[in-house]
Amino acid sequence: MAAPHSVTRKLWAMTGKSAILPLATLMLVGLMVIPVPSFVLDMGFIANIMISLAVLMVALNAAKPLDFSSFPTVLLFATLLRLSLNVASTRVVLVDGHTGPAAAGHVIESFGNFLIGGDYAVGLFVFGILMVINLVVITKGAGRVSEVSARFTLDAMPGKQMAIDADLNAGLLTPEEAKARRQEVATEADFYGSMDGASKFVKGDAVAGVLILVINIFGGLILGTLSHGLSLSEAASTYIILAIGDALVAQVPALLLSIAAAAIVTRVSSPLDLSGQITSQFGSARAWTPVAAILGLLGIVPGMPHMIILSAAAVAGFVAWKLSKMKKAEQAIEVAAAEAANAPAPVSPNSIDWNEISDGSALGLELGYGLVGLVDERKGAPLMARITGIRRQLSREMGFVIPLVRVRDNLSLPPNAYRITVAGVIMGEDECFPEQLLALDSGDLEGRVEGRECRDPSFGLEAVWISPDRRGDAIVAGYTVVDPATVVATHLNQVIAATAADLFGMDEAQRLLDALKEAAPQLVAGLTPQPLSLAQIASACRALLAEGVPLKDFRRIAEAMVDAAGQSADGLSLVENIRSRIGALIVQTLVPVKMPLPVVTLDAGLESLLAQAVRTSPGASHPFEPALANRIVSAISEAAMPLVNSATRFAIVTSPIARRALARLLKPHLPETPVMSFLEIPDGKAVEVAAVVGGGPANNGSAGALSARPMETAE
């Protein structure tokens, strides 16, 4: 339990802070109606100057106007303090002014004698100039800026609120951040609205200063001649000097507050305060060099004050030289810092770094030291340009951004070997000879060329590595000749296209959703997080990519996901339902819209046998009995061989229940051939049955014999 005296001290501190402002306001009102001695006036005038200087310093050091959001209220109370002192000093001047210049205190006496030399005519002119500067120049300009800023801020407020709501809906802001942004917008509008009214305080204060001066002069002349028996010249000498001293004491703080108000309303938001902002913008040698040159030319013109102008030119030239030197030093420091950041950190022989055991890159290309020239920038880096083009093209075809390919040398590989990895798994490797060309056997050769025989790593064609001087002979003989960079790039292209599903993850799924949200926000809202989570969406997309279905038209796929999720959220069933709704997208990747789709189908008996096997083992990846699976693969491969040899795109069509299992079975043997269900073929799409695969009755769940019957035409 806290001690009684500590609780009392806390309550007193809280009460005292909250009571300061009301008490100060009552004191200001009291100055207007209660006579005060001259030393109190001296303290009040000095406090007024101190407060005005503090307000000016805070205004100059503010990075943005809202950093001094209490300025309108502070301006009100500072103006009230100054007017209260004017009223109190007027009372003292008129009552005791006949006794001498010290009647209203030492501050007014000093301003009346020291600043204007005791000559009230000079004081009138000085006061008039200060009034013109304050009222006509600073106050009027600040008031106009405040008015325009308030109008523009209020007009822009609805747009800012809508932008905050849009960022919140897009997930760019948290609810707490959005609330803080809304509060900032409201505070900004209130501030500029208050400043528009507060600028009238400054203008009214300047006008009041003129009126108080006139009242003090005429009142002093009347009272001095009529009440105190002074001559007109004596009354003028006494009362006018006191009135001008009083006016100047009030006008100097008023001028400081006017400058502070103008500095606040003309500020532009910046990380720096006003001094830092001006210094950074004037700290350029390119700005000071012309100044030094122009002053130097002006200083040698006959009749000019040569020493003064040439001295100024020398100062400007020194500033330009110093700034240029500082700029070069800063650039050298930045270059050194960049080199230090890029330099490998010293590694202790006893330490192990995470980079030694893990690699975050999804795609990797490792080269033997003999192939480093393919990525050497001094030689044009032909392979790097090809890789960039492959990524761009595949990204358009697949519908998502293919990740960067990390290319590095591997001293453990043979000199001319390369290796392609996907998510850390080696998906392709071969040899490439950087000083030679690869001649591919096109199948219609008219001659042979001698060289290092091999097989093309991408398509398995017979090929020969030849020297560049035999390029013409190879072309004449019917070979297709490609350079080493193209060989590696084509192999990489094939690997990426075959493993696109392994490159797609939840981050890519989120980016697809973010892009779709801009065009179809309600569709995305109806898709995730309910009924499908981000993980389910990513899994479905990977399944489609694994079977060669691109994600280019993701809006159509997303609509299919919404419809399919209403039937089943199970992973396998979900993908099959999605495929049945995007069948047109799958078909258009195979044949043009006006061309019939060539298909290979299964007869009714074999379809029934496959469906029975799937129903018996519904969760199995390979539900078919091995003997049956081998016969199916052989029969379908035999039926598809004419189409494959003629480079005809076709599909294998089966029942929906057996489609997935049959696709997994045929994937290693016919990787480029899609397996579709009857439901995936659009109703209006013409088909051409190229062959029907079927067999006789089976014993013990296996097929006795399978055959392929070619069909001439069918639709």
VEXVEX-930839 format. One line per 10 residues: number of its first residue (from 1); their letters; for each residue x, y, z of C-alpha. Coordinates in nm, 2 decimals. Example, Ala and Ser with C-alpha at 12.3 -4.5 7.8 and 13.67 -1.06 7.14 Angstrom:
2
1) AS) 1.23 -0.45 0.78  1.37 -0.11 0.71
This chain:
715
1) MAAPHSVTRK) 0.00 0.00 0.00  0.14 0.34 -0.09  0.23 0.59 0.18  -0.02 0.87 0.25  0.22 1.15 0.17  0.32 0.99 -0.17  -0.05 0.97 -0.27  -0.10 1.33 -0.16  0.20 1.44 -0.36  0.07 1.27 -0.67
11) LWAMTGKSAI) -0.27 1.42 -0.63  -0.12 1.76 -0.58  0.10 1.72 -0.89  -0.20 1.62 -1.10  -0.42 1.90 -0.96  -0.14 2.16 -0.99  -0.08 2.08 -1.36  -0.45 2.10 -1.45  -0.49 2.42 -1.25  -0.21 2.62 -1.42
21) LPLATLMLVG) -0.39 2.72 -1.73  -0.72 2.84 -1.56  -0.51 3.04 -1.30  -0.30 3.19 -1.58  -0.61 3.30 -1.76  -0.76 3.46 -1.45  -0.43 3.65 -1.40  -0.44 3.78 -1.75  -0.80 3.91 -1.70  -0.69 4.06 -1.37
31) LMVIPVPSFV) -0.41 4.26 -1.54  -0.68 4.43 -1.75  -0.90 4.55 -1.45  -0.66 4.56 -1.15  -0.39 4.83 -1.12  -0.04 4.68 -1.09  0.29 4.84 -0.99  0.55 4.91 -1.25  0.79 4.63 -1.15  0.51 4.38 -1.22
41) LDMGFIANIM) 0.48 4.53 -1.57  0.85 4.49 -1.62  0.83 4.12 -1.53  0.53 4.08 -1.76  0.70 4.24 -2.06  1.01 4.03 -2.02  0.80 3.71 -1.98  0.61 3.82 -2.30  0.93 3.85 -2.50  1.06 3.51 -2.35
51) ISLAVLMVAL) 0.74 3.33 -2.45  0.74 3.48 -2.80  1.10 3.37 -2.85  1.01 3.01 -2.72  0.71 2.99 -2.96  0.93 3.10 -3.25  1.20 2.84 -3.17  0.95 2.56 -3.14  0.79 2.66 -3.47  1.13 2.67 -3.65
61) NAAKPLDFSS) 1.23 2.33 -3.51  0.90 2.15 -3.61  0.94 1.89 -3.89  0.58 1.93 -3.99  0.29 2.17 -3.89  0.12 1.90 -3.68  0.43 1.87 -3.46  0.31 2.21 -3.31  -0.06 2.13 -3.32  -0.13 2.35 -3.01
71) FPTVLLFATL) 0.00 2.66 -3.19  -0.34 2.82 -3.25  -0.43 2.80 -2.88  -0.08 2.92 -2.78  -0.12 3.21 -3.01  -0.45 3.30 -2.85  -0.31 3.31 -2.50  0.01 3.49 -2.61  -0.20 3.76 -2.78  -0.42 3.78 -2.47
81) LRLSLNVAST) -0.11 3.83 -2.25  0.02 4.11 -2.47  -0.31 4.29 -2.48  -0.35 4.26 -2.10  0.00 4.41 -2.05  -0.10 4.69 -2.30  -0.41 4.77 -2.10  -0.22 4.77 -1.77  0.07 4.98 -1.91  -0.18 5.23 -2.06
91) RVVLVDGHTG) -0.34 5.28 -1.71  0.00 5.34 -1.56  0.11 5.58 -1.84  -0.20 5.79 -1.82  -0.21 5.80 -1.43  0.16 5.84 -1.35  0.31 5.95 -1.68  0.35 6.32 -1.56  0.61 6.20 -1.30  0.87 6.11 -1.56
101) PAAAGHVIES) 0.99 5.85 -1.81  1.03 5.59 -1.54  0.67 5.60 -1.44  0.57 5.29 -1.64  0.87 5.08 -1.55  1.23 5.04 -1.67  1.14 4.82 -1.97  0.92 5.09 -2.13  1.17 5.36 -2.04  1.46 5.16 -2.20
111) FGNFLIGGDY) 1.26 5.11 -2.52  1.16 5.47 -2.53  1.51 5.62 -2.47  1.76 5.36 -2.59  1.60 5.22 -2.90  1.48 5.55 -3.04  1.73 5.79 -2.87  1.47 5.98 -2.68  1.33 6.14 -3.00  0.96 6.06 -3.03
121) AVGLFVFGIL) 0.95 6.16 -3.40  1.20 5.88 -3.47  1.00 5.65 -3.25  0.69 5.71 -3.45  0.86 5.64 -3.78  1.02 5.32 -3.64  0.69 5.20 -3.50  0.52 5.28 -3.84  0.78 5.07 -4.03  0.74 4.78 -3.78
131) MVINLVVITK) 0.36 4.80 -3.82  0.39 4.79 -4.21  0.62 4.48 -4.19  0.40 4.30 -3.94  0.05 4.39 -4.06  0.09 4.43 -4.44  0.37 4.18 -4.52  0.39 3.89 -4.27  0.04 3.88 -4.11  -0.14 3.93 -4.44
141) GAGRVSEVSA) 0.07 3.66 -4.62  0.03 3.41 -4.34  -0.34 3.47 -4.32  -0.38 3.40 -4.69  -0.17 3.08 -4.67  -0.38 2.97 -4.37  -0.70 3.03 -4.56  -0.59 2.84 -4.87  -0.44 2.55 -4.67  -0.76 2.51 -4.47
151) RFTLDAMPGK) -0.97 2.51 -4.78  -0.75 2.25 -4.96  -0.72 2.03 -4.65  -1.09 2.02 -4.60  -1.15 1.94 -4.97  -0.90 1.66 -4.97  -1.03 1.50 -4.64  -1.29 1.27 -4.80  -1.03 1.14 -5.05  -0.78 1.07 -4.78
161) QMAIDADLNA) -1.04 0.88 -4.58  -1.13 0.67 -4.88  -0.76 0.60 -4.94  -0.72 0.48 -4.58  -1.03 0.25 -4.62  -0.89 0.11 -4.95  -0.55 0.03 -4.79  -0.73 -0.13 -4.49  -0.94 -0.35 -4.72  -0.63 -0.44 -4.92
171) GLLTPEEAKA) -0.46 -0.56 -4.60  -0.19 -0.29 -4.63  -0.29 -0.14 -4.29  -0.39 -0.29 -3.96  -0.70 -0.16 -3.79  -0.49 0.02 -3.54  -0.28 0.18 -3.81  -0.59 0.28 -4.00  -0.74 0.44 -3.68  -0.42 0.64 -3.63
181) RRQEVATEAD) -0.42 0.76 -3.99  -0.78 0.87 -3.96  -0.70 1.05 -3.64  -0.41 1.22 -3.81  -0.63 1.33 -4.10  -0.89 1.47 -3.86  -0.62 1.65 -3.66  -0.47 1.80 -3.97  -0.81 1.94 -4.08  -0.88 2.08 -3.73
191) FYGSMDGASK) -0.53 2.24 -3.72  -0.56 2.43 -4.05  -0.91 2.53 -3.97  -0.79 2.67 -3.64  -0.49 2.84 -3.80  -0.73 3.01 -4.04  -0.90 3.17 -3.74  -0.59 3.22 -3.54  -0.43 3.43 -3.81  -0.71 3.68 -3.74
201) FVKGDAVAGV) -0.57 3.71 -3.38  -0.23 3.83 -3.52  -0.40 4.08 -3.75  -0.63 4.21 -3.48  -0.34 4.24 -3.24  -0.14 4.46 -3.49  -0.44 4.68 -3.54  -0.50 4.70 -3.16  -0.13 4.81 -3.12  -0.19 5.11 -3.34
211) LILVINIFGG) -0.51 5.21 -3.16  -0.35 5.18 -2.82  -0.06 5.40 -2.93  -0.31 5.67 -3.06  -0.51 5.65 -2.74  -0.20 5.68 -2.52  -0.07 5.98 -2.72  -0.40 6.18 -2.72  -0.49 6.07 -2.37  -0.15 6.17 -2.24
221) LILGTLSHGL) -0.16 6.51 -2.41  -0.51 6.59 -2.27  -0.44 6.47 -1.92  -0.09 6.63 -1.91  -0.21 6.97 -2.01  -0.55 6.98 -1.84  -0.50 6.77 -1.52  -0.13 6.81 -1.44  -0.06 7.17 -1.57  0.21 7.07 -1.82
231) SLSEAASTYI) 0.28 7.26 -2.13  0.20 7.10 -2.47  0.56 7.05 -2.55  0.64 6.90 -2.21  0.33 6.67 -2.23  0.43 6.56 -2.58  0.79 6.49 -2.48  0.68 6.28 -2.18  0.37 6.10 -2.29  0.46 6.03 -2.65
241) ILAIGDALVA) 0.79 5.87 -2.55  0.61 5.66 -2.30  0.34 5.56 -2.55  0.60 5.47 -2.82  0.81 5.27 -2.57  0.49 5.08 -2.46  0.40 5.02 -2.83  0.75 4.90 -2.92  0.76 4.66 -2.61  0.43 4.51 -2.74
251) QVPALLLSIA) 0.52 4.52 -3.11  0.85 4.32 -3.09  0.68 4.00 -2.94  0.39 4.05 -3.19  0.64 4.05 -3.47  0.80 3.73 -3.34  0.46 3.55 -3.31  0.38 3.67 -3.67  0.70 3.51 -3.79  0.62 3.19 -3.60
261) AAAIVTRVSS) 0.27 3.17 -3.75  0.41 3.23 -4.10  0.68 2.97 -4.06  0.42 2.71 -3.94  0.16 2.76 -4.22  0.43 2.77 -4.49  0.61 2.45 -4.38  0.63 2.14 -4.60  0.64 1.81 -4.43  0.99 1.68 -4.41
271) PLDLSGQITS) 1.20 1.45 -4.18  1.42 1.75 -4.11  1.34 2.07 -3.91  1.34 2.40 -4.10  1.71 2.47 -4.04  1.81 2.12 -4.16  1.57 2.14 -4.46  1.71 2.48 -4.57  2.07 2.38 -4.51  2.03 2.05 -4.71
281) QFGSARAWTP) 1.88 2.24 -5.00  2.14 2.52 -5.00  2.43 2.28 -4.94  2.52 2.23 -5.30  2.83 2.36 -5.47  2.64 2.40 -5.79  2.43 2.67 -5.63  2.73 2.87 -5.49  2.97 2.85 -5.78  2.76 3.07 -6.01
291) VAAILGLLGI) 2.71 3.31 -5.72  3.08 3.35 -5.68  3.13 3.39 -6.05  2.87 3.66 -6.09  2.99 3.85 -5.79  3.34 3.83 -5.92  3.24 3.98 -6.25  3.03 4.25 -6.07  3.33 4.34 -5.85  3.56 4.43 -6.14
301) VPGMPHMIIL) 3.31 4.67 -6.30  3.44 5.03 -6.28  3.26 5.24 -6.02  3.16 4.95 -5.79  3.28 4.90 -5.43  3.55 4.65 -5.54  3.67 4.54 -5.20  3.33 4.46 -5.06  3.19 4.28 -5.36  3.52 4.08 -5.43
311) SAAAVAGFVA) 3.53 3.98 -5.06  3.17 3.85 -5.09  3.27 3.67 -5.41  3.57 3.51 -5.23  3.34 3.40 -4.94  3.09 3.24 -5.20  3.38 3.07 -5.38  3.51 2.93 -5.05  3.17 2.80 -4.96  3.14 2.63 -5.30
321) WKLSKMKKAE) 3.49 2.47 -5.27  3.41 2.35 -4.92  3.08 2.20 -5.02  3.23 2.03 -5.32  3.50 1.88 -5.10  3.25 1.76 -4.85  3.04 1.60 -5.13  3.34 1.40 -5.26  3.42 1.29 -4.91  3.06 1.17 -4.86
331) QAIEVAAAEA) 3.07 0.98 -5.19  3.40 0.81 -5.09  3.25 0.71 -4.76  2.94 0.57 -4.94  3.15 0.37 -5.18  3.36 0.23 -4.90  3.05 0.14 -4.70  2.90 -0.04 -5.00  3.22 -0.23 -5.06  3.23 -0.32 -4.69
341) ANAPAPVSPN) 2.87 -0.44 -4.70  2.93 -0.65 -5.01  3.26 -0.80 -4.89  3.23 -1.14 -4.73  3.26 -1.14 -4.36  3.56 -1.31 -4.21  3.48 -1.66 -4.13  3.64 -1.84 -3.84  3.77 -2.18 -3.92  3.57 -2.32 -3.63
351) SIDWNEISDG) 3.24 -2.16 -3.72  2.96 -2.29 -3.95  2.74 -2.05 -4.14  2.37 -2.13 -4.23  2.46 -2.05 -4.59  2.68 -2.35 -4.59  2.40 -2.59 -4.52  2.09 -2.43 -4.67  2.01 -2.26 -5.00  1.69 -2.06 -5.02
361) SALGLELGYG) 1.68 -2.04 -5.40  1.41 -2.25 -5.57  1.59 -2.27 -5.90  1.96 -2.34 -5.93  2.20 -2.38 -6.22  2.55 -2.52 -6.13  2.83 -2.49 -6.38  3.16 -2.66 -6.41  3.46 -2.42 -6.43  3.48 -2.47 -6.80
371) LVGLVDERKG) 3.14 -2.32 -6.85  3.19 -2.01 -6.64  3.25 -1.81 -6.96  2.88 -1.85 -7.05  2.79 -1.62 -6.77  3.09 -1.39 -6.78  2.98 -1.03 -6.83  3.30 -0.94 -7.01  3.20 -1.19 -7.28  2.84 -1.07 -7.30
381) APLMARITGI) 2.70 -1.33 -7.06  2.48 -1.50 -7.33  2.34 -1.75 -7.09  2.21 -1.49 -6.84  2.02 -1.31 -7.12  1.86 -1.64 -7.23  1.76 -1.73 -6.87  1.59 -1.39 -6.83  1.40 -1.45 -7.15  1.30 -1.80 -7.04
391) RRQLSREMGF) 1.17 -1.67 -6.71  0.97 -1.40 -6.88  0.81 -1.63 -7.13  0.73 -1.91 -6.89  0.58 -1.66 -6.64  0.34 -1.55 -6.92  0.25 -1.91 -7.01  0.22 -2.04 -6.65  0.04 -1.74 -6.50  0.28 -1.67 -6.21
401) VIPLVRVRDN) 0.62 -1.53 -6.18  0.90 -1.79 -6.21  1.15 -1.73 -5.94  1.51 -1.62 -6.00  1.76 -1.88 -6.11  2.07 -1.89 -5.90  2.37 -1.95 -6.12  2.70 -2.05 -5.96  3.01 -2.25 -6.03  3.06 -2.59 -5.87
411) LSLPPNAYRI) 3.42 -2.72 -5.86  3.30 -3.07 -5.78  3.15 -3.10 -6.13  3.35 -3.20 -6.44  3.47 -2.89 -6.63  3.21 -2.90 -6.90  2.92 -3.03 -6.69  2.62 -2.85 -6.56  2.34 -2.93 -6.32  1.98 -2.80 -6.28
421) TVAGVIMGED) 1.82 -2.81 -5.94  1.46 -2.74 -5.84  1.40 -2.69 -5.46  1.73 -2.86 -5.39  1.65 -3.17 -5.61  1.87 -3.24 -5.91  1.62 -3.24 -6.21  1.87 -3.24 -6.50  2.24 -3.26 -6.58  2.45 -3.30 -6.88
431) ECFPEQLLAL) 2.77 -3.18 -7.06  2.82 -2.88 -7.28  3.13 -2.77 -7.47  3.15 -2.38 -7.47  3.39 -2.36 -7.77  3.18 -2.59 -8.00  2.83 -2.60 -8.15  2.56 -2.87 -8.11  2.43 -3.01 -8.44  2.09 -3.18 -8.39
441) DSGDLEGRVE) 1.97 -3.46 -8.62  1.65 -3.32 -8.77  1.55 -3.67 -8.91  1.60 -3.58 -9.27  1.97 -3.56 -9.32  2.15 -3.55 -9.65  2.49 -3.62 -9.51  2.69 -3.66 -9.20  2.94 -3.44 -9.01  3.21 -3.57 -8.78
451) GRECRDPSFG) 3.22 -3.47 -8.42  3.16 -3.58 -8.06  2.84 -3.78 -8.07  2.58 -3.74 -7.80  2.21 -3.69 -7.74  2.03 -3.36 -7.70  1.96 -3.31 -7.32  1.62 -3.15 -7.38  1.45 -3.38 -7.63  1.68 -3.69 -7.66
461) LEAVWISPDR) 1.76 -3.63 -8.02  2.08 -3.77 -8.17  2.33 -3.49 -8.20  2.70 -3.41 -8.26  2.92 -3.15 -8.10  3.12 -2.98 -8.39  3.37 -2.70 -8.42  3.24 -2.36 -8.53  3.41 -2.38 -8.87  3.20 -2.67 -8.96
471) RGDAIVAGYT) 2.87 -2.49 -8.90  2.80 -2.44 -9.27  2.86 -2.80 -9.36  2.62 -2.91 -9.08  2.35 -2.68 -9.20  2.38 -2.80 -9.56  2.36 -3.16 -9.44  2.03 -3.09 -9.27  2.14 -3.04 -8.91  1.99 -2.78 -8.68
481) VVDPATVVAT) 2.28 -2.60 -8.52  2.26 -2.43 -8.19  2.52 -2.26 -7.96  2.61 -2.39 -7.61  2.41 -2.11 -7.43  2.10 -2.22 -7.62  2.15 -2.59 -7.53  2.17 -2.51 -7.15  1.88 -2.26 -7.17  1.65 -2.50 -7.36
491) HLNQVIAATA) 1.72 -2.77 -7.11  1.65 -2.53 -6.82  1.33 -2.42 -7.00  1.21 -2.79 -7.02  1.29 -2.86 -6.66  1.11 -2.55 -6.54  0.80 -2.63 -6.75  0.80 -2.98 -6.62  0.84 -2.88 -6.25  0.62 -2.57 -6.24
501) ADLFGMDEAQ) 0.41 -2.72 -5.96  0.72 -2.75 -5.74  0.79 -2.37 -5.79  0.44 -2.27 -5.68  0.37 -2.21 -5.31  0.15 -2.01 -5.08  0.34 -1.68 -5.15  0.26 -1.72 -5.52  -0.10 -1.80 -5.44  -0.13 -1.49 -5.23
511) RLLDALKEAA) 0.02 -1.27 -5.51  -0.24 -1.42 -5.76  -0.52 -1.33 -5.51  -0.38 -0.98 -5.45  -0.37 -0.92 -5.83  -0.72 -1.06 -5.87  -0.86 -0.85 -5.58  -0.80 -0.53 -5.78  -1.03 -0.65 -6.07  -1.27 -0.88 -5.88
521) PQLVAGLTPQ) -1.27 -0.80 -5.50  -1.60 -0.97 -5.43  -1.48 -1.29 -5.60  -1.17 -1.30 -5.38  -1.38 -1.23 -5.07  -1.61 -1.52 -5.16  -1.32 -1.75 -5.21  -1.09 -1.70 -4.91  -1.05 -1.74 -4.62  -1.38 -1.92 -4.65
531) PLSLAQIASA) -1.47 -2.16 -4.80  -1.11 -2.23 -4.90  -0.79 -2.14 -4.71  -0.48 -2.01 -4.87  -0.32 -2.35 -4.83  -0.61 -2.53 -5.01  -0.59 -2.27 -5.29  -0.22 -2.32 -5.33  -0.26 -2.70 -5.32  -0.52 -2.69 -5.59
541) CRALLAEGVP) -0.31 -2.47 -5.81  -0.01 -2.70 -5.77  -0.23 -3.00 -5.88  -0.34 -2.81 -6.19  0.02 -2.71 -6.28  0.14 -3.07 -6.23  -0.10 -3.18 -6.50  -0.01 -2.90 -6.74  -0.29 -2.66 -6.67  -0.16 -2.30 -6.67
551) LKDFRRIAEA) -0.29 -2.04 -6.43  -0.31 -1.76 -6.69  -0.69 -1.71 -6.66  -0.69 -1.72 -6.28  -1.02 -1.54 -6.26  -1.19 -1.83 -6.44  -1.01 -2.08 -6.21  -1.11 -1.89 -5.90  -1.47 -1.89 -6.01  -1.44 -2.27 -6.06
561) MVDAAGQSAD) -1.29 -2.30 -5.71  -1.58 -2.12 -5.55  -1.83 -2.35 -5.73  -1.63 -2.66 -5.66  -1.59 -2.58 -5.29  -1.96 -2.58 -5.26  -1.96 -2.95 -5.35  -1.65 -3.08 -5.17  -1.35 -2.92 -4.99  -1.16 -3.25 -5.00
571) GLSLVENIRS) -0.83 -3.20 -5.19  -0.88 -3.47 -5.46  -1.24 -3.41 -5.52  -1.19 -3.04 -5.52  -0.93 -3.06 -5.80  -1.15 -3.29 -6.01  -1.45 -3.05 -5.97  -1.23 -2.76 -6.07  -1.11 -2.94 -6.38  -1.47 -3.02 -6.49
581) RIGALIVQTL) -1.55 -2.65 -6.48  -1.24 -2.53 -6.67  -1.24 -2.79 -6.94  -1.25 -2.52 -7.21  -0.93 -2.37 -7.07  -0.76 -2.72 -7.08  -0.88 -2.79 -7.43  -0.77 -2.46 -7.58  -0.41 -2.54 -7.47  -0.42 -2.85 -7.70
591) VPVKMPLPVV) -0.59 -2.74 -8.02  -0.73 -2.42 -8.18  -1.09 -2.35 -8.13  -1.21 -2.45 -8.48  -1.01 -2.78 -8.49  -1.15 -3.10 -8.35  -0.97 -3.25 -8.05  -0.80 -3.58 -8.13  -0.86 -3.83 -7.84  -0.77 -4.18 -7.74
601) TLDAGLESLL) -1.05 -4.35 -7.54  -1.11 -4.68 -7.35  -1.38 -4.92 -7.43  -1.66 -4.98 -7.18  -1.52 -5.30 -7.04  -1.18 -5.15 -6.96  -1.35 -4.84 -6.81  -1.56 -5.06 -6.58  -1.25 -5.25 -6.47  -1.06 -4.93 -6.39
611) AQAVRTSPGA) -1.36 -4.78 -6.20  -1.39 -5.10 -6.00  -1.02 -5.08 -5.91  -1.05 -4.72 -5.79  -1.36 -4.79 -5.58  -1.18 -5.08 -5.42  -0.88 -4.86 -5.31  -1.02 -4.50 -5.32  -0.72 -4.34 -5.14  -0.44 -4.53 -5.32
621) SHPFEPALAN) -0.21 -4.34 -5.56  -0.18 -4.65 -5.79  -0.50 -4.86 -5.74  -0.44 -5.08 -6.05  -0.30 -5.43 -6.02  0.06 -5.43 -6.17  -0.01 -5.67 -6.45  -0.32 -5.46 -6.56  -0.12 -5.14 -6.53  0.16 -5.27 -6.76
631) RIVSAISEAA) -0.09 -5.38 -7.02  -0.27 -5.04 -7.00  0.05 -4.85 -7.05  0.16 -5.07 -7.34  -0.18 -5.05 -7.52  -0.22 -4.68 -7.48  0.14 -4.61 -7.58  0.09 -4.82 -7.89  -0.23 -4.64 -7.98  -0.07 -4.30 -7.92
641) MPLVNSATRF) 0.25 -4.37 -8.11  0.12 -4.25 -8.45  0.00 -3.92 -8.30  0.33 -3.87 -8.11  0.53 -3.94 -8.42  0.33 -3.69 -8.62  0.36 -3.42 -8.34  -0.02 -3.41 -8.31  -0.16 -3.27 -7.98  -0.42 -3.51 -7.84
651) AIVTSPIARR) -0.58 -3.62 -7.51  -0.66 -3.95 -7.35  -1.02 -3.95 -7.23  -1.16 -4.17 -6.96  -1.43 -4.16 -6.69  -1.42 -3.90 -6.41  -1.36 -4.17 -6.14  -1.06 -4.32 -6.31  -0.91 -4.00 -6.46  -0.66 -3.91 -6.17
661) ALARLLKPHL) -0.53 -4.27 -6.12  -0.48 -4.31 -6.50  -0.31 -3.98 -6.53  -0.06 -4.08 -6.26  0.00 -4.41 -6.43  0.07 -4.26 -6.77  0.27 -3.95 -6.65  0.62 -4.12 -6.68  0.54 -4.27 -7.02  0.35 -3.99 -7.19
671) PETPVMSFLE) 0.44 -3.67 -6.99  0.32 -3.43 -7.26  -0.02 -3.60 -7.30  -0.31 -3.48 -7.08  -0.56 -3.73 -6.94  -0.91 -3.58 -6.93  -1.25 -3.70 -6.82  -1.56 -3.69 -7.03  -1.69 -3.40 -6.81  -1.40 -3.18 -6.90
681) IPDGKAVEVA) -1.47 -3.16 -7.27  -1.71 -2.87 -7.35  -2.04 -2.97 -7.50  -1.99 -2.78 -7.82  -1.63 -2.91 -7.88  -1.59 -3.15 -8.17  -1.37 -3.46 -8.10  -1.19 -3.70 -8.33  -1.14 -4.04 -8.18  -0.80 -4.16 -8.30
691) AVVGGGPANN) -0.81 -4.50 -8.12  -1.01 -4.70 -7.87  -0.81 -4.91 -7.62  -0.99 -5.22 -7.49  -0.96 -5.58 -7.39  -1.15 -5.90 -7.32  -1.28 -6.01 -6.98  -1.04 -6.03 -6.69  -0.98 -6.29 -6.43  -0.91 -6.20 -6.07
701) GSAGALSARP) -0.93 -5.84 -6.14  -0.67 -5.83 -6.41  -0.69 -5.78 -6.79  -0.65 -6.08 -7.01  -0.55 -5.89 -7.32  -0.57 -5.53 -7.44  -0.56 -5.40 -7.79  -0.59 -5.06 -7.96  -0.84 -5.02 -8.24  -0.77 -4.72 -8.46
711) METAE) -1.08 -4.52 -8.55  -1.09 -4.33 -8.88  -1.34 -4.06 -8.78  -1.57 -4.01 -8.48  -1.73 -3.71 -8.32
